[in-house]
Amino acid sequence: MKVNQSLQAQFIEKLAGANSEADANQILALNACAIALEQITQGLERDRRQAASILGLIFSKFHKTVQSQFQGIYLWGSVGRGKTVMMDAVLDELSGFEIQRTHFHRFMLDVHQRLKKARLKTSDPLQQVGREIAQHVQILGLDEFHVSDIGDAMILSELLHALVQNKVVLIMTSNTPPSALYADGLQRDSFLPTISLIESNTKVIQVKGNRDHRLEKISVQPAYDVLDDHQSAEKMLNLLNNIDPQSVYPAKAVSINNRVISVKGVGKGVIWFDFGALCGGTRSKSDYVELSKTFHTLLLSEVPILTEEDDNAARRFIDLIDELYDRKVNIFIVAESAPNGLYRGTRLKDDFKRTASRLIEIQSSEYLALAHRP
């Protein structure tokens, strides 16, 4: 099948750009994507022809909320299985249509901003947001879809219904199958119809296997090193490029919680800071929460030996490591001392014991293999 060959070529080319190769399970999932892709293309072309006709314009005006007759794609599997690359290959094949491709976390931030404005105009703000998105988007690509709190669950319950009603095709990646979304969450029963909606409006495709292609690229690098400045920069740049060959370096800044933070490099799922930018200023715990949600890997260079005079920075460093560790972010650090000798003050001595222990644990292959919990 032509689309299968084209899609496979796209996928293999993207993997090659990331210094990786496709495995048998990925090809099986890709073949399933190709079948779904053909149905999506045919459905969108049919809608396009209908909309171009006079009767179609009249029909779409009065029947915009008719549910699409073709499914999107829901790709799921363990970390490092190439789901994002696969989704991007699918979206490239659909480049003739209106596409929005975004990380799920950024999508939710945008939704919250839209909701603030919509609440001033209508009593049904989520339906309004769904219509706004559908005006410019035929295909919505959501990377790393997950539901972790009741607020997002309530928003998604109505918003996803609105998007489907407005014929937006969903292309999604996730670490879990739809049936496991929002597991053990508060009032989960109210979210079950949304799970059914996802299952009925997407082709659910598992990328089987446990081989973590991402881990293979980073596990050869020590997670904690004591290096000079030149060696530190070289190591971090290599890590950044290995994780995302399209990463930006040097970068200037990123916005977290509407606050600008200086950054050395950034890529898809990975970000590189020096210690002063992340712990030396007026950072808050909420900044670290957002970082740990957004990035699966954080690089931190120029970590100094911390004395009593550095207790404010040391406290922020403790908070940072706590949050990154809790969400199982891969952490790569270059410092002036080994973990147990990094803090030489007294007031935070007991608290820093936990941090030092975690700095040792993050170096283990077991920690690196854990799934990111955004």
Secondary structure by P-SEA (a helix, b strand, c coil): caaaaaaaaaaaaaaaaacccccaaaaaaaaaaaaaaaaaaaaaaaaaaaaacaaaaaaaaccccccccbbbbbbbbccccaaaaaaaaaaaaacccbbbbbcaaaaaaaaaaaaaaaaaccccaaaaaaaaaaccccbbbbcccccccaaaaaaaaaaaaaaaaabbbbbbccccccccccccccccccaaaaaaaaaaacccccccccccccccccccccccccccaaaaaaaaaaaaaaacccccccccccccccbbbbbccccccbbbbcccccccccccaaaaaaaaacccbbbbcccccccccaaaaaaaaaaaaaaaaaaccbbbbbcccccccccccccaaaaaaaaaaaaaaaaccccccccccc
